[in-house]
Amino acid sequence: MKWILDMALRNLKRNKRRTILAVSSIALSVMLITFMGGFVGGVLENMVKNLTKNETGHVRIVAKGFEERTRFMPVDELISEPEAIMAAIEAIPGLQGKMLVTSERILFGTLLSNGPNTKAVMGFSGDPEKEKGLLNLDRSIVEGRYLSGRGEAIIGSKLAEDLGFKIGDYMRVVTQGADYGLHLKRFQIVGLVRTGINMLDAEVFQVPVVDVKEFLRTDGGVQQILVMLKDYKESAEAAKLISTAIAGIPGSEGLVVRPWTEIGEYPSLIIMMESIYRWIYWVVAFLGAFIITNILMMVVLERKKEIGILKSMGLRRSEVMQLFLTEGALMGVVGSAIGACLGLVLCYIMSIYGLDFSSAFEGFSFPVDPVYYAKFDVLQALQMFGIGVVVSIVVSISPSRRAATMNAVDAIKSVA
């Protein structure tokens, strides 16, 4: 009813200081949860991005034996016909426009030496052109250039420093191949990479997959095929489509197709963190909106006579309750709108500048980008606005019910 809204607005204007205090409190809490939502969303996206592009993909296809021994990076558990598998995946109608890239990879461990210096490292190989877009290593070259041909390698700047390598040097790689024999190949270092990710900078070198297939005697096979999607949240459905599409293709026997959420322990940790933070948003909103309860309680006590007179004139309980709920809701709407806008501004600023935790992650081996950016998401800000409004209404229920259940005669007498 319009008269209830008009009366609620008039009542809020009667004590501007109290109204401003309540609006400021809910604005502060909504601003905080909006910024938290954007920053946490950015952190979680960072974790998903680095986990998927460096290790699992959004969907990963591997041989069953490789899945069982993943941490050993076995080079004898291979996908024998990777080109046919990738062609089948790229032809799936349900994934058209949703895929970014399909990439074949081989990883292998080795001891890399240069004079008296020796270090255990990981060789990473894939299609250089595809991996350039995935890992963005071409943008992280600090000296030299990116891969452009066979027999070339790029290595992390920290790894080069530890072993004393420089541009133009040849490194000799010795490791066990798919035929269980030891094989050696020389690669010329053409670029040094500094990504800020400790694992990549200190423990990894990249070489073309075509060289590694030959070097490790894989007969054209690869360890894994990774599928990257535009939206990582669609990975489970994509995995089902891929599993169906490759069934019956020569070389698909015994292959395992899994979304990133089912690979290892980190995905479950990320999902748990998302759930925990959702509850935190509600808790912070309730703490900020709780002042509305206190203010409305005070208003009810101060306006006993007014409430008694209104009820004696025929105002029903439900209308009294609606009046006070409307006051609480109006404070919640204004405060939440201001808070959501301020929080969105903070998210926008942090989405540009970010926070650099490089020093904190110097000894961290998990592939995580040390610079965190907030996620600028208008839809998420609207969700936080909604949380603020809902919480404001909820905390207004108790004082509104108290006003509605007052006896008109007792209310007037108590003031007289």
N, C-alpha and C positions, 0 to 999 in steps of 0.2 A: 504494500500500500504506500502511496506517495506521501501521505501525511506522517507515516512512521519515519520515512527517510528524512523528511523535512525537520521533524522534531529531533531526530538523532543528530543531524547536522547542527541544529541550534544548540543542543546540549554540549556538543563537542567544542563549539565556539565560546561557550560560557566560561570555560576554564582552559584557556589556551596553553598555559604552562604545562598542565597535567597531560593534555592531549599531545603536545610536542614531545614530552618525555616518553610517552608510550610509543609514539610513531618513531622516535629516534631509536628506541630500544629494538623494536622489530626490524627497523631499517638496518641497524648495525648487524644483527644476527643474519638477516637475509643476504646482506652484502658479504658477510663472512662465508656463508655456505655456498653462495654463488661463486666466489673466488676459489674456495676449496674445491668445489665441483669442477671448475675449469682447470685448476692446477693438478688435482688428482687425476682427472681425465687425461691430461697431457702426459703425466708420469706413466699411467697405465698404458697409454697408446705407445709411448716410447719403449716400454718394456716389451709389448707385443711386437712392435715393429722390429726391434733388434733381435728378439728371439726368433721370429719367423724368417726374416731376410738372411740372418746369419746361420741358422741351424735347421729349423723345421719346415719352413714355408707355411703357407696357410693350409695347404694339403700336401702331404708327403706320400710318395709311392716308393716302396723298397721291397726287396726280397724278404721273406719271412725270416731267413737265417740272419740277415743283416739286422733286422729289428731286435732279435734276441741277443745280439752281440754288439749293439750300436756303439757302446763306449770304447770298444776295441778298434772301431773303424775297419772292419774286415774288408779286404779287397778281393776276396774270393766268393762273396755273396752278392751277385750282380743281377741287374736287369739286363737281359741279353739283347733285347730289341728296343732300345730307348726311343729311336726315331719313330717307330710304328706306334708306340704308346703315346708319345707327345702329339703325333698327328691325330690320333683318335680323340685325345683330350681337347685339342684345339677345334675339333669339329663338332663338339657337343652343343646342340642348339640352346639348351638351357643355360649355358655359360657364355654365350656370345655377348660381348659388351661388358661382362663382369670380370674377365680375367685380365691381368696385367701382363703376365709372362709365364711360360713354362721353361724350366731350366734343368739341365742334367748336371750332376756333380759327382766328383770323386774326392774324398778326403783321405789322407794317409799320414801316419806319424813317421818321423825320422829324426836322426841325430845329425844336426848341421854343424860342420866344423870349418874353421878358418885358422890355420896355424895351431896355436896352443888352445884356442878357444873352441869349446863345444857346447851345444845347447839342444835340448829336446824341443822340437817344434812341430807344427802341423802344416802339411802341404794342402793347399786349397785349390781345386781346379774346376773350372766351368767354362762355358762359352764367354769369352771376354766381353763381347758386345752386350750380351744379356746381363751379365754380372755388373757391367758398368752402370746400368740403370738401377740394379737392385742394391748393390753395396755402396754405390757412389764413390768408389775408390779413386776414380779418375779425378774427382774434385778434391781429393785429399792428398794428391801428390805434392810433396814439398821439395822434391829434387828429381830431375829426370822427367820421364813421361810414363804414360800408361802403356799396357801391352798392345802391340800392333802386329806381332807375328810369332811364329813358332820358335821354341828355344829361348824365350824370354821369360823373365820373372820380375815381379815387384815384391818388395818386402817391407815390413814395418820399420819405421825409423829407429825405434828402440832396439829391435832385433839387429839391425845393421850396426848400431852403436855397440851392442854387447859383443858382436862377433868381429867387428872391425871391417865390415864390408862397405864398399862405396860403389857409386855408379860405374858401370863398365866391368866390374869384377865378375868372375865366373864362380858359381857355387856348385859343388858336387853333391848330388842327392843320391843316397844309397838307401834302399828299402826293399822289403819283400813284395814280390808281385803276386798276381793271381795264380801263377803256376808254382808258388811256394819257393821260387828261387830268388836270390838276391840280385838286384839290378841297379845299375848306376847310370845317371844321366847328368850332363852339365847344362846349367841354365845361366844365361847372362843377365845380370841385374840391370834393368833399365829405368827403374823408378823406386823412390823411397816414399812410403805412405805414413801420414800421421793423422789418425782418425779421432784421437782422444779416447778411444776404447782400448783399454790396456791389453786385452787379449789379442786384438788384431795388431796392435803396434809392436808387441813384444814377443809374440809366439807364432805368427802366421806369415807365410809367403804364398803368393798366388801365381799359378802358371796355367797355360791353356790346357783344356781338357783333352784336346786331340793329342798333345804330347804325352799326357799321362796314360791315356788308353794304350798307346804304343809302348811306353816305358814300363807299365805294370802288366803288360800282356793280358789285357782284359778282353781281347777279341771284339772290341767295339762296345762292350758292356759298361754300365756305370752303376754306382752304388745306389743312387737315389735320383728321383725326379721331383722337383719342387714346383708347386703351382701357387702363384701369388695372385690374389684377388683384389679388387678395388675396395671391397668391404670385408674385413676379416671376420665379421660376425656371420657371414654366409658360408663359412668353411664347412660346417657339418653337412649342409645340403649339397654343397659342391662335391664333397667326398663321396656321397651316395651316388651322384650322377656319374662321377668318374669311375667308380667301382663297377657300375653297370655297363658303362661304355667300353671299358677295356676287357671285359670278360670275353673269352673266346679268341682274343687276338694272339697270334703266335708269340710266345715269350712272356705271356701274362700269367702263366701258371705259377701259383705260389706267391704272387705279389700281394702286398698288404697296403691298403689305402687308408690313411688316417688323417683327420683334421688336426690342426695344431693343438687343440684343446685336449687331445687324448695322448699326447706325446710327452713323456717325462713328468716331472713334478712341478715345474714352474707355472704351467697353465692353471693348475688347481690353486696355486698360491695367488695368482692374479685375479681369478674369479672370486676367491675368498676375500681379497682386499676390496673388490668392488662392492660386495655385499656388506662388509663392515662399514665402509664409508657411507653407504646409503642410510644406515642406522644413525651414524654420527650426524648427518645433515638434520635428521628429525630431532635429535637430542638438542643440538645447538639452537634450532628454531624454537623449540619449546622453552629453552632457557631465556631466549630473547623475548618471547611473547608472554612469559609468565607475569611480567609487570602489568600487562593488561588486566589480569585477574585481580591484582591488588588494587589497581586504579578503579575498576568497576565496583569492587567491594566497598571502597571508600565512597564512591558516588552513590551507591545504594543506601548506605547509612546516612549520608548527607541529604538525600532526597526522599527520605521516608515520608515526610508530610506530602510532598508532591505526588508520590506514588499512591498514598492513601486517598488523596483528593481525586486523582485520575480514576482509581478503581471505584470510588464512591459515585463517580459520574457515569459509570457503566463500562469502563475499559476492562476487557476480559483478561484473564491470566495469560492466555496465549499472545495477546497483543502487547502486554507489558514485557513478556519474555522476548518477543520479536524486537521491541524497541531497544533493549539493552544488547541483544545479539547484534543488531544493526550497528550500534555504536562501536562494539568490539570489532566487527567486520570492517567498518570504515577505517578504523585505525590500522587494522591489519593490511587492508588493500593499499592505503597510502604508503605505509611504512615498507611493505614488501615491494611495491613498485620502485620506490626510491632506492632501496637496498639492492634490488636486482639490477637496476641501471648502473649503480656505482660498482657493483661486483663485476658487471660485464665490461666496464671501462678498465678495471684492474686486469681482467683476463686479457683484454686486447693489448694492453701495455706489455704484460708478461708474455704474450704470444709472439711479440717482436723481440724483446730483449732476453727473456729467459733467465734462469739461474744456473750458474756454472759451479758444478761440484767436482771439478777435475781433481783437485787436491785430495778430496775425500775418497775418490775411486782409484787412486794410483795403484793400489795392490789388489784391486777387485778383478777377478778373472771372468766373471759373467759378462757376455757381450752387451753392455748397456752404454748408451750415449750419456756422457757426464753433464751435458747441458740440457736442462729441462725447461720446456715451454708450456705455458698454460694453453688450454684449449678454448678458443673463442667460439662459443656455441650459443646462439640466441635461443634455440629450443630448450637447452638445459637451463638457461636463465629463466625462461617461462615456467619450467618445472619448479625451480626454487621459489619463484613468485607464488606459485600455487601452494607449495608447502607452507610458506609464510601465512597465506590467507587462511588455509585450512586450520593451521595451528592456532591462529588468532581467534577463529570462531570457536574452536574446541575449548580454549581456556576461558572464553566468555560465557560458556554454558552455566557453570556453577553460580556466579553472581547473578546471572539473568534469572535462573530458577529461584534464587533467594528473593529477588524482587517480585517475581510473579506469584510466589506463594504467601506474600505478606497479607495479613488481614488488614483491610482498609481502616477499620476503627482503631485497632491497636497502633497502626502506623501513625495516624493523626495524633492519638493520645500521647505517644512516646515523645513527640516533638513538643507538644503543648506543655 
